Amino acid sequence: MATDAGSQAGSQTLSRGIRLLEILAATGRNLSIGELASELGVHRSVAYRLLRTLEAHDLVTRDDGGLVALGAGLAALTSGVAQNLQQAALPVLNEIADELGMTCLLAVRLDSGEAVTLVSAMPRQSVAVVSYRPGHRHPTSRGGPGKAILLGVPESAWPDDVSDDLRAELVESRARGYASSSDEVVPSLKSVAVPLTLPGQPAASIAVIHVALPRPEAEIAERLRAGADSVRRAYGR
C-alpha cells in the first residue's frame, strides 16, 4: 500500500510539473509563482518546490523580478521532436514570413485534440512583428491553425463539441481550401491557414498570423498552399 501511495504521489508531482510547463507555453508571458499556483490549483509552497526541480534541469528560469519563464533546457528536449518535419518546414516558413511580412508557423494536432505550434518564423523586416513561440497550444476548434488541421481530417475525427455553426464554417472553409480567424485565440490577432497532410505525421497546418492582413485572404491562402507543397517535397513524400 505504501508503495502504491508513493507511486501515486510521484505521478501527481510529475503531472503537475508537466502542467506547469504547459501553462507557461500557452500563456506566452512570464508568470509569478502565485499565478502559477493559482493555475495549478495548489499552494504556493507546492508550486515553489516544482519550480526548484524544473530549474535544476534548466526547464524554467526566473528573471530579476522573480517571474518564471520557460528555460533553455527545453530546446535540447524539443530539438528531436519531429526533427525531419521541422527541418523541411523552417526554410519555407522563413520565406513566407519575409514575403508576406507576417509570422508564419506550422501547427500539429496532439493526441489530446489540441493544436500545438511546432515551429515558427518571424519576418526579418516588418513594422510590427508578432511573436508566437513553439509550444503554444489551443483547441483545434479555435483559431486558423487549429481549424485548418480539422480541414485535413475526416469529419468523424472532429471534436465532439463542434457546434453547428462551426461545422458549417468548416464545411465552407474546406470548399474554399483554407481557414481563417480573428480574435479567437489571442485578442487582436488574425490568421489564415491551410491544412498540411503528411504520411506518418499527425494532422498539421501552415498558418500566418498578424494584427492585420496585408493581402486578401484568398491570396495569402494561395501562398500558403504553395508553401505546403514545398514542405511535402522537402519532406520527401
PENOR-V351703 format. One record per backbone hydrogen bond with DSSP energy under -1.0 kcal/mol. NH is the residue of the N-H (numbers start at 1). CO is the residue of the C=O. If there is no record, write none. Layout:
BEGIN
((NH & CO) (NH & CO))
END
This chain:
BEGIN
((5 & 1) (6 & 2) (7 & 3) (8 & 4) (9 & 5) (10 & 6) (11 & 7) (12 & 8) (13 & 9) (14 & 10) (15 & 11) (16 & 12) (17 & 13) (18 & 14) (19 & 15) (20 & 16) (21 & 17) (22 & 18) (23 & 19) (24 & 20) (25 & 21) (26 & 22) (27 & 23) (28 & 24) (31 & 68) (36 & 32) (37 & 33) (38 & 34) (39 & 35) (40 & 36) (41 & 37) (42 & 37) (47 & 43) (48 & 44) (49 & 45) (50 & 46) (51 & 47) (52 & 48) (53 & 49) (54 & 50) (55 & 51) (56 & 52) (58 & 55) (59 & 54) (61 & 69) (63 & 67) (66 & 63) (68 & 31) (69 & 61) (71 & 59) (73 & 58) (74 & 71) (75 & 72) (77 & 73) (78 & 74) (79 & 75) (81 & 78) (83 & 80) (86 & 82) (87 & 83) (88 & 84) (89 & 85) (90 & 86) (93 & 89) (94 & 90) (95 & 91) (96 & 92) (97 & 93) (98 & 94) (99 & 95) (100 & 96) (101 & 97) (103 & 209) (104 & 121) (105 & 207) (106 & 119) (107 & 205) (108 & 116) (109 & 203) (110 & 114) (113 & 110) (115 & 138) (116 & 108) (117 & 136) (118 & 106) (119 & 106) (121 & 104) (135 & 117) (136 & 133) (138 & 115) (142 & 139) (147 & 143) (148 & 144) (149 & 145) (150 & 146) (151 & 147) (152 & 149) (153 & 150) (157 & 154) (158 & 155) (162 & 159) (167 & 163) (168 & 164) (169 & 165) (170 & 166) (171 & 167) (172 & 168) (173 & 169) (174 & 170) (175 & 171) (176 & 172) (177 & 173) (178 & 173) (179 & 193) (181 & 191) (183 & 189) (189 & 186) (190 & 210) (191 & 181) (192 & 208) (193 & 179) (194 & 206) (196 & 204) (201 & 198) (204 & 196) (205 & 107) (206 & 194) (207 & 105) (208 & 192) (209 & 103) (210 & 190) (220 & 216) (221 & 217) (222 & 218) (223 & 219) (224 & 220) (225 & 221) (226 & 222) (227 & 223) (228 & 224) (229 & 225) (230 & 226) (231 & 227) (232 & 228) (233 & 229) (234 & 230) (235 & 231) (237 & 232))
END
